[in-house]
Amino acid sequence: MDTLTYFYKETRLNLEPSSGSYVVDIELPTIARSQRQTSKSTKATAKTDASRATVSSIYYRRHHDFPKGFLWRVLEDDTVLSIRVVDIYKPKKVSDANLVLNFHFQHQIIPTCVALCDPSDHDALSIFVLDAANQLYTVFLRPDSFCKRSFVETGLGDACKIFQSNAFSTKQPYRLIAVNSDQLVVNLKDGGHVRFAKNASHNAPHIPWKETFYNANGWFRNLLGSKGDLDIKAAAAAVQTSLGLDNASFLFTVCLDHRLRVWNLNNAQIVGTLDLLNSPRDPHESGKWQLDKSQTNVIRIIGGTEGKRLCVTYSPVGAGEFKFWTLTSENEDSVGVDDIFPNDHFVPSPPPGSDVWTLADFSVIERSATRGYKLWLLWKNNMAYRVQELSFLMDDLVHRWGNRWRSVFSDTGIPTAQVSSASDPTDPTEKWLQLILFPGRFPRVTIESALSAYEGAIGRKVSAPSRNGDGLTESICSAIASTSSLNKASSGDMDHEQFRTSSEMQWRKFYRILLELDKPRGEALALSCESESSMPWIVCADRISAIRECSELEQVCHNPGSKFEDSMGVPSLVTTGLNFIDSFSDSMLQVCHSIIRPEMFEETSKTDQERLQFVSDKAAFWRQISEEDCTQVTDALGQNFDVVTTALYDRVLATFNETWHPQHPPGLPLVPLTEFGRKVIVRTVQDMVELQWNICFSQLILLVHMEFEFDHPKDALHNKAEIGVVYRNMLVILKRLELLRWLAGTHISTPLPKADRSTSMSNGSPLVSKRLAEEHRVITALEGNVGHLLGLHEVGSSPSIITNIAADLCAPDSDVELQPQYIQCGLLVRDRADLAIELTPFCAHDPFSTYVQGRVYIALKDYTSAVTHFKRAAYGMSISQANPQRHSSGLLDETEWNLLYAGLPRYYAHIIALFEQQKAFSFVIEFARLALQFVNNKTEDADKVRTEVQCRLFNGAIATSQFELAHSAVVGIKDHALQHSCLRALIQRMCDNLHNSELVDLTFPGLQGAVDEVLAQHCQDTVDVITGVPYHQILYAWRIKRNNYRGAAAVLLDRIQKLRQLGEGDQVTGDDILDTAVTRQYLMLINVLSCVEQRQAWVTVEGPPHPVEAGTGTSLATRRVVTLTDIRKEYQDELDRIAAIHNDQFGFAAGDEMEIL
């Protein structure tokens, strides 16, 4: 293997589900004596250990398409079998299979005795598990079991069957193989086998399996045996195949004695035995060629031709060697095993370096009859692993074996936060939280474990785990802050630098603990590759890695010494840029970022040369560049940068613009991705965006450096390349990458799809309803806003599909438009205005985008900024359009859309409604006035619009106590019923807030009679005229103001009657005993009637009711005329009555007359 070319790249994916509701725990019964009380006892295990698998792999169904791939893992001290679907795509209109089923066993599972099978006659998955109590579990799961919680929450019932095998009372099982859903084979430690055949007789419910023992001597039923160590003839690995023949079944076993034995499962005969490398062995050296029992991945059988297969074996003895065999059979009784290359030795070369690598697993897939095969190798060194791939045809395998291997690039770098400085605008805590809580980097359980370990290290009480992300963030910050304090320096000032340094040190300490706990999660357990899609996966202890092809830019970056398009120009320029900024300090990088960011977003009138000069002057990174750094640039790019040309920059920029345009019929919908598939794409985009952003940023800085690094003006870079165009194109690329960076690095919470919600508890109790309402999932903003636009153009996945989708998403010319304004709409719908405001720099200045910015600001209660944006967007959002696009991610409903693009009055009416919802009534008034200015005869339904706006103006005015404005609005309303309703509301509001004098002073043209009626009605309805709203006084003042003296007198007379009814007429209100509330009203009444002519000085009053006829129950009120003379007499009588009371001159009985002296 001369050179290693990184053609593939690894995309690591956490197995933490996006919602806790996706995890379903299922307790399996047992017929043996249980070894543990309840499954809850297993939770005493540390969380980080409980989430790591001891054995794991991926099973692909052969007979059905979805779900197809199942990841199974053995967890929690081999007592839990966890199964989930890991398909990339799904059929249209089919529910996603998001559930993670955790089967809890009462006894430990034998890790090598887990087998999955795909029944050909049922769309289901059969799971076979053998536990330490020799119980054979058969679990039958329908696809809906992974889609709907209700299918598993109610219990498995008959879907789970247990068989207590007597075969293992004297024999020890070693490995379980599922031939099909009706036949199982168990390899024994003594080299024998047990075949389990489904019992079809009448006693099948009691004895579901028929057991048959056999070994090299044929069938037997002798149960004698021992429980010692593995026999040398025990099978380290076994694979079953039918070679595509009906009724044929052959079992190929690689035994510990370095032999390949072929069993005919139909007649229990060994039809072939040969050395694993087809070499003669000295019987006296048998121990030298013995396999270790842990070396189980040593045989693979592939192919689809009837009666013919390719078998690949690996001998781990010595340096290790592969062997390729042809398997042929013409009948069900025999099989031929032929060495394809008897004289060649295929010894794999481990990854370069001084480390010792061990081949842990391999996989072979047949691409097609003409495209040949792919061989994938998994190498391990403790926790580290590497993957290699070889594509070959059988005819040229010998030639390609030595120099055509391609490797998978694994990013082993450890991300860390930049060192904070005094001039850094970002707080160190924010940097570290962004690093630690970055989506997909660390699972929550690992962070909680690291926090517990850190708190124990600093002697702090371990905090209880929080149920939400915000609580975990607060716990981390609290723990870090408890170790640092802000003290005074020797100068007496606060020592902020010491506090920053101390906090930084504690954050790094916590981060080191987190990395140590996270490291075991990456231990590779298996290499899995599905034959149809050729998609390889690395299954690790607590994550899974997709192997995908590198994009063009990734190939350039990861293979700096290789040519790109038959030239070294692109790799040299890319590598030089990355090496150039590597010498920058963290503070210098922060300065450069702060200068480039406005260049990306802000419009400028500067020329390209002025912009470059501005960046160079403000960044001043040349101060930190040494002579050695400059020499490295000129060595790579030539003196005066002769290598750099416009054509070279075009080729570099083209690598950023790798769009995907497969042959796809127009109008045909995309094949949708599953949630797991979208996570893979998002994780790939995260890796790709970070790489592209760093390269583009380094190229921009290098461009500025080269432009001003010359000895003579004629040697300037702008004389050889169009640097202005290059600079602008780089800014366009950076802007899109910055947006993707934000989307892929931001968490949002969304409700679960209906199919994923728990529905088994439907008793309608409030607690259950509350729990269902709180079910949600945490995803990235990229998945939540762009995920529905991603999909496959045709069914089938491959290592290139993931890269094509992600690279196309990053490309500036991508068909997937990233429109920030619509993303902001989606965030506003989710009530995340705090995130939506962060997208403001990315938004365009078109009317709709400007309008959305107003919606963002109004959600943030920044009404002043919202008003500015709403006014700026007014014209564009009001003019009529032929076919306006009604896309708003659910922010605008049909009613609101009808108010847009329909004229300024309706647009402003919509804005008024928005401010009304926020109860910002001062802005309601402002836009209502604007709306009324633009209502004219050309406005459609002008009266209706005007009335609605006037009504909203009135509501805003009374809410802000602007009663004169409310008065004007009421007067202007033409709808009689609405006008009177508003009038009553205005009077009520003014009276309740004691704005009586303002009410009396208002003119109410044409409505004075209505005002009088409203006040009179309130007076009539009022009973308590002492403590309530003084409606009588208000109406009295209203009528006096308008010279209605007799009406005012009627009000006073009514108040006198109600005062007497309350019994408050005798209460003294002044120093004089004759000064009571009633006597005062009489004086006012006399004064009012004295203001009119004597013959007009009378009022009518309603008297007490009296019966119409004696003995009838019907009564009528009487009306009488009261003159000024009568009132004076009543006044005098009231004075005499009060005086008599105070002189104790009153009667003792009801009919007694007072004695007046």
C-alpha positions, 0 to 999 in steps of 0.5 A, a space after each residue: 500500500 504505497 499511498 493512502 488516499 482519503 476518499 471517504 469521510 466519517 460522519 459521527 452520529 449520537 444515538 441520543 433520541 431527539 425526544 424522551 418519548 421515543 424510548 419505550 421500555 418493555 419488561 419481558 417475562 421469564 419462566 425461570 427463577 429471576 436473578 433480579 427483583 425489578 428492572 429498576 435495579 439496573 439503573 444503579 449502574 452509572 449512566 455513562 456505562 448503561 448507555 454503552 453497548 457491549 455488543 452491537 450490529 445492524 441487521 438488514 431485512 431481505 424481503 421487505 423495504 421499510 423498515 429495513 435496517 435495525 440497529 440492535 445493542 446489548 446494554 446495561 450489563 447484558 440485561 437490555 436489548 435495544 433496537 431501533 430503525 436506522 433507515 435513511 429514507 422511507 416511502 411516501 406517506 408512511 409514518 416515521 419509525 422513530 421509536 427505540 425499543 428497550 427489552 429488559 430481560 430478567 437474566 443476562 443475555 448471552 451477547 453472541 446469542 442474539 439473532 434477527 430474522 426477516 420472515 418472508 411471508 410476513 412484514 415483520 421482524 423476528 428476534 431470537 435471544 438466548 439468555 443465561 437461564 437457557 431461555 430462548 425468547 422469540 419476539 415478533 414485531 410488526 413495523 408499526 411497533 417502531 412507529 406507534 407507542 400504542 403497539 408496544 405500550 399495551 404489552 407484547 402478549 403473544 408476540 413474545 414467546 419463551 422456550 426453556 431448552 433442555 439441550 443446554 443442561 449439559 451443553 453450553 451455547 456459544 453462538 446463535 444463528 437464525 437460518 430463517 424464522 422457522 429454523 435456528 442453529 446454536 453452536 456449542 462450546 464443545 464443537 457440536 451444534 443444536 438445531 431448533 426447528 419450528 414445531 408444526 404438530 398439535 403440541 406446538 403451543 407447549 413445545 414450540 421448537 424441536 431440538 436436534 443435536 449433531 456433530 462431526 459424527 452425524 445426528 445424535 441425541 446424547 445429552 452427555 457433555 461437559 461445561 469446560 472451555 471451548 473445544 478446538 472444533 468449536 465455531 468462532 464464526 458461522 454463516 448460513 447460506 442456501 446458495 440460492 437453491 430451493 431446499 438447500 441449507 449449508 452452514 459454514 463454520 470457522 473453527 478455533 483449529 483454523 479449519 473451515 467446515 461446511 455442514 449440510 443442515 438438511 442431513 447433518 453431514 460435513 460436506 467439506 473441511 479445509 484449512 482457512 488459508 488452504 495450506 497444509 499444516 503440520 499436526 504437531 504445530 496445531 497450537 500455532 494456528 489456533 484462533 482466539 475465541 474473540 476473533 469472530 469476524 473471519 468469514 463473509 459470503 456474498 453473491 446473488 447468482 443461483 448456485 454460486 457465491 463468493 466466500 471471503 475468509 480472514 485468518 488472524 494468525 501472524 500478520 493476517 491474510 485474506 482468502 477468496 473462495 468460490 462456492 458452487 452447488 448444483 443440488 442440495 446435498 453438496 457444495 464445492 469450495 474452490 480457492 480462487 487464488 491458490 498461489 497469492 497471499 492477500 495480506 492487508 497493510 495496517 494504517 501507517 504509523 508506529 501504533 499496533 493495529 488489529 483487524 477487528 472486522 471486515 465486510 464485502 459487498 458485490 456492487 454488480 456483475 460489471 462493477 465488481 466488489 468492495 472490501 471494507 476493513 476495520 482496524 482497531 487500536 484500543 479506542 481508536 479505529 481506522 477504516 480502509 476500502 478496496 474496489 476490485 474486480 476478481 480479474 485485477 484483485 492481485 494488481 489492485 491489492 497493493 496500491 489501490 486502497 483508499 482510506 476513510 478520514 476520521 477527524 481526531 482533532 479535539 475542538 476547544 474554545 478560543 482563549 478569551 481576552 480583555 477585548 473579546 466581546 464574547 463571554 468565556 462562559 458563552 463560548 464554552 457552552 456553545 462548544 459543549 452544547 453544540 448539537 450532536 457533539 455530546 449526549 446529555 447523559 455524558 454531560 450530566 456525568 461529567 458535571 457530577 464528576 466535576 462537582 465531586 472533584 471540587 467538593 461541591 454537593 452533586 446537583 440532581 439531574 435536570 429534566 430540561 436543557 436550560 436547567 442543565 446549563 444553569 447547573 454547569 454555570 453554577 458549578 463553574 462559578 462556585 470556584 471563582 470569585 471577583 476580587 480586588 487587585 493591589 491597585 484597589 480595582 476589581 481584578 477582572 483579568 484574574 477572574 477571567 483566567 480562573 474561570 477559563 481554567 475551570 472550564 478547561 478542567 470540566 471539559 477534560 473530564 467530559 472528554 475522558 467520559 466521552 472517549 469510551 463511547 467511540 469504541 468501534 464494535 462492528 462494521 456493517 454494510 448493506 449490499 443493496 445500497 453499499 452504505 457502510 456504517 461503523 457501529 460504536 459503543 454509544 454512537 454510529 458513524 456513516 462512511 460517506 464519500 468526500 466532497 471535492 473540497 474535502 478531498 483537496 483538504 485531506 489529501 494535500 499532496 495529491 493532484 486535483 484535476 491534474 494540477 497541484 495549484 488548488 491543493 497548494 493554494 488551499 493548504 497555504 491559506 490554512 497554514 497561514 492563519 494557523 500562526 494567528 493568535 486567538 485574539 487576532 482571529 477574533 479581530 479578523 472575524 469581527 472585521 469580516 462579519 460586517 463585510 458579509 452583511 452590510 452594504 457599502 459604497 466602497 470600491 473593491 480595492 478600498 474594501 480590501 485596504 480597509 480590511 488590511 488596515 483594521 485587522 493589521 494581522 501583518 503585525 503578527 506575521 513573521 518572515 518565516 510565515 511570508 516565506 512559506 507562502 512564497 515557497 508554495 505560491 511562487 515569488 510574487 505569487 506567480 501561481 495565483 491567477 483568476 483561473 486558479 481562484 475560479 477552480 478553488 471557488 468551484 469546489 465550494 459550489 458543488 451542486 447536485 443535479 441528478 437525472 430526475 424527471 421534473 415534477 416527480 417528488 423527492 423520496 422523503 428522508 427519515 428523521 434519522 436520515 435528516 440527522 445524518 445530513 445535518 451532522 454531515 452539514 455541520 462537518 462540511 460547513 466548518 471545513 468550508 468556512 475555515 478554508 474560505 476564511 483563510 483564503 480571504 485573509 490570504 488574498 488580503 495579505 497577497 494583495 499588499 505584499 509586493 515590492 513593485 506596483 507591477 507585481 501587485 496581485 490585482 494585476 494578475 487576478 480579478 481580486 475584487 470579483 474573488 473577494 465578493 464571491 468569497 463573501 457570498 460563500 461565507 454568508 451562506 456558510 455562516 447561515 448554515 453554521 447558525 442553523 446547524 448549531 442551534 437547538 429548537 423544540 418542536 411538538 412531536 408528530 401525532 404518530 409519535 405521541 403516547 396514545 395508550 393512556 386515553 382516560 382523559 385525566 388532567 395529568 395524562 393530558 398535561 403529559 401529552 401536551 408537554 411531549 416535544 423533541 429537540 432538533 436543530 433549526 436546520 432540520 426544523 426549517 429546511 429538513 422537509 426540502 431534503 430528499 432523494 431523487 431515487 430510492 437507494 442510498 450510497 456513500 455518495 448520496 449523503 455527501 451530494 445532499 450536504 454539499 449541494 446544501 452548502 453551495 451558493 448556487 444550490 436549488 435549496 434556497 435558504 430564505 431567512 425571512 421564512 425561517 424567522 417566520 417558523 421561529 416566531 410560530 414556535 415562540 422563539 423570537 430570541 432566535 429569530 432576531 439573530 437571523 436579521 443580518 442575513 435577511 434581504 431588504 425586500 418588503 416582506 423581509 422587512 415586514 417579518 423583521 417588524 414581526 420579530 421586533 414586536 414579539 420582542 416588545 421592541 415596539 419602536 423598531 417594529 414601527 420603523 420596519 412596518 412603515 418601511 415595508 408599508 408600500 411594498 406590502 400594500 400594492 396589489 400583486 397578480 399572484 403573491 406567494 403566500 408562504 409564511 411557515 404558518 405565521 400568517 393565516 388566510 385572513 391576515 394574508 387578505 389584508 396584505 397587498 390590498 392597499 395601505 388602509 388594509 395593511 395598516 389595519 393588519 398592523 393595528 391588529 398586531 399591536 392590539 394583540 400586544 396591548 401596545 395601544 399607543 401604536 394602535 393609535 398611530 397606525 389607525 391615524 395612518 390608515 384613516 389618512 389613506 381611506 378614500 373613494 377608491 378604497 374597496 369597501 371604504 366605509 367598512 374599512 373606515 369603520 373598523 379602523 375607527 373602532 380600533 382607534 377608539 379602543 386604543 384611545 380609551 385604553 390610553 385614556 385619550 378621551 378627546 381622541 376617543 370622542 372624535 372617533 365616536 363622532 366619526 363612526 357612521 354605523 349607528 349601532 356601533 357608534 352607540 356601543 362605543 359611546 356607552 363604552 366611552 362614557 362608562 370608561 370616563 365615569 369609572 376613571 372619574 374624568 367627569 369634567 372632561 366628559 361634560 366638556 366634550 361636545 358630542 355633536 349630534 350625540 348629545 341626546 344619546 349621551 343624556 340617555 346613557 347617563 339617565 339610564 345609569 342614574 336609573 340603574 344606580 341604587 347606591 348614590 353615596 359610594 358608587 359612581 356619581 352618575 346623578 352628579 355627572 348627569 346634573 352637570 351635563 344638563 346644566 352645561 347645556 341649559 337643561 335646568 328642568 332636566 337637571 332638577 329631575 336628576 336632583 329629585 331622583 337622587 333625593 328619593 334614592 337618598 331617602 331609600 338608603 336612609 342616608 338623608 338624616 346624616 349631618 354633613 356639616 356643622 349645622 344639624 340641618 345640613 344633610 345630603 337631602 337638604 343640600 339637594 333641595 337647595 340645589 333643586 330650588 336654585 335650578 328651578 329658580 333659573 327658569 320662568 316661574 310658570 316653567 318651574 316644575 318637573 314631573 316625577 314618578 310616584 309609588 305604584 298603586 293598585 288599579 282595582 281593589 283586590 287585583 295584583 296589577 299596579 301602575 306607577 303614578 306620575 305627578 307634577 311638582 312645582 317650585 312651590 311644592 319643592 320649597 314646601 317639601 324642603 321646609 318640611 324636611 327641615 322641620 322633620 330634622 329639627 323635631 328629631 333632634 328635639 326628640 319630638 317624634 311619634 311613638 307609633 306608626 300613625 302618630 303625628 309629630 308635635 311641632 312647636 
